[in-house]
Amino acid sequence: MLQFVEDWLDLLRARRDRLIADPAFQRWSLANPLTRSVARRRARAALDLAAGFVYSQVLFACARLKLFDALAGGPLTVVEIADQLALSEAAARRLLDAAASLELAERRGGGRYGLGQLGAAFLGNRAALSLVEHQPVLYNDLADPVALLRGEKRAALADYWPYSDLEQPKALQADQVAPYSALMAASQPMVAQEALDAYDMSRHKRLMDIGGGEGVFLCEAAARAPDLQLALVDLPAVAERARARFEAAGVTARVEVHGRDFLRDDLPEGADVVTLIRIVHDQDDARALALLKNIRRAMEPGAALLIVEAMSGVKGAEPLDAYYGFYTLAMGRGEPRRVEEIEALLTQAGFGGFKLLANALPTLTSILSAKAV
């Protein structure tokens, strides 16, 4: 019966696809008042797909030139903006018109321009802007996506994340880990807030963050749960960068810092909650399973594990498959996974009691909790 239903649905979908692909039907749907709004939305979606790279470059130009900062004090004329951004008047107007079309800027009275709603949102989110300024590395790699898919070129992004294809990542030096560590630290606060809003850390005694980078998440968790003891595990050169942040946050006495390779070294024991933040999707299945098994060996039954990262198939976050799918392709390892695929790996590693937690921004991250069994 199930196969009959699937076959019937395939026939309907095939008929739908033939209709949509028919130029005569496209013209009819635009002319028909009952279908015109749907047809226009589809046309706009197609334009956005075709022009998406240009849109992202407009955003990058705004970020690099600090247009949002220039407009933060109020609307300015084109001449004033051109002077602040060191552009010609014609170039400034071109950028402003493009930004206004994307709601990054907004036309105001008297020929002035102010912040658009999206521009204001970016202005208030420095973490998002740091990711925008990082994007050219990925864009250069995607100049020939077919060659990337066929494995005919090595992407520069793999060098930006040097740990991704090294057999001895603990040998990385401070200068090699600095760029990606800084980017992760800059973008971590918004992810940390999502996770900590969705999961109450104050119920636990000791939190261990695996691949914790410069310690941003642990500092946020420490502020939410004053009695929580903390531990950070990352490569030695990365973990060393966390110490200054912990000292500045006044939590040094509560934190143990461990410079280890979380795939190959034994992990510290005693944590009743462990977090993996944007780590699992960087690994292929074999490495992800090895990591989860290594973590399970360090945990007592009943201890909690939180996986915090973008996940495939989560309602409201569907486009992330495209972004993270090609990002991890360029990085040379890993892939976005569906929740059930992560749960399958967790089951093999000795975890159960899975729960996908509700959070405000699934486009940013999802939070999956599990228990050591």
Number of C-alpha atoms within 10 A of each C-alpha: 6 7 8 9 10 11 12 12 12 12 12 11 12 11 12 11 11 10 13 13 11 11 10 10 13 15 12 14 18 16 12 11 10 10 12 16 13 13 19 13 11 12 14 12 12 12 11 13 11 11 11 12 12 12 17 15 15 18 23 19 16 23 20 15 15 15 26 23 17 17 19 14 10 11 21 20 19 20 15 15 22 20 13 14 15 12 15 14 16 12 13 22 18 13 20 25 17 17 25 20 14 17 16 25 26 20 20 13 9 9 10 17 23 25 27 20 15 17 26 18 14 19 21 13 14 16 19 17 20 18 15 19 16 14 14 15 15 19 17 13 22 18 10 12 17 11 14 18 13 8 13 11 14 14 20 15 21 21 16 17 18 15 18 18 13 11 8 10 16 17 14 16 13 14 8 17 20 15 13 18 20 16 15 19 18 18 18 22 19 17 21 20 15 20 28 18 14 15 16 12 20 16 12 16 15 19 25 26 23 23 22 28 27 25 28 21 23 27 23 16 22 23 12 15 17 12 15 19 20 24 22 27 23 23 23 20 22 28 21 18 18 22 19 13 17 21 12 10 14 12 18 16 10 15 22 14 21 19 17 23 20 20 16 11 10 13 20 17 14 15 21 21 25 25 23 19 24 17 17 23 23 21 19 16 18 9 15 21 21 18 20 22 19 18 24 23 16 18 22 16 14 15 19 22 28 22 23 23 23 26 29 22 16 18 9 10 17 15 13 20 19 11 12 20 17 20 23 21 22 26 23 23 17 22 22 26 20 15 19 13 14 20 20 14 18 22 19 12 21 17 24 19 13 18 14 14 13 15 18 12 13 19 17 16 24 25 25 20 21 23 22 23 16
